[in-house]
Amino acid sequence: MCAHNPPCPTAMAPDREAARPVAHRPEQGWSLLCNGVLVFEDTGELLPDGRIVAPHRPLALTVGSAA
């Protein structure tokens, strides 16, 4: 488990992406966080229990949309 102080969020916490990276492979497009979550550059995630979190990039804002 996490030895950081304060401890990193768990893999099930809503802020799990705030955990510290322990391995980073930009050439492969992923990082492993202290809590066991694999985060991919497209913002998708693989949780330690095997569940997949779909990419969740913010939606683009449109300028000058009609009201």
Buried (B, 14 or more C-beta within 10 A) or exposed (E): EBEEEEEBBBBEEEEBBEBEEEEEEEEEEBBBBBBBBBBBEEEBBBBEEEEEBEEEEEEEEEEEEEE
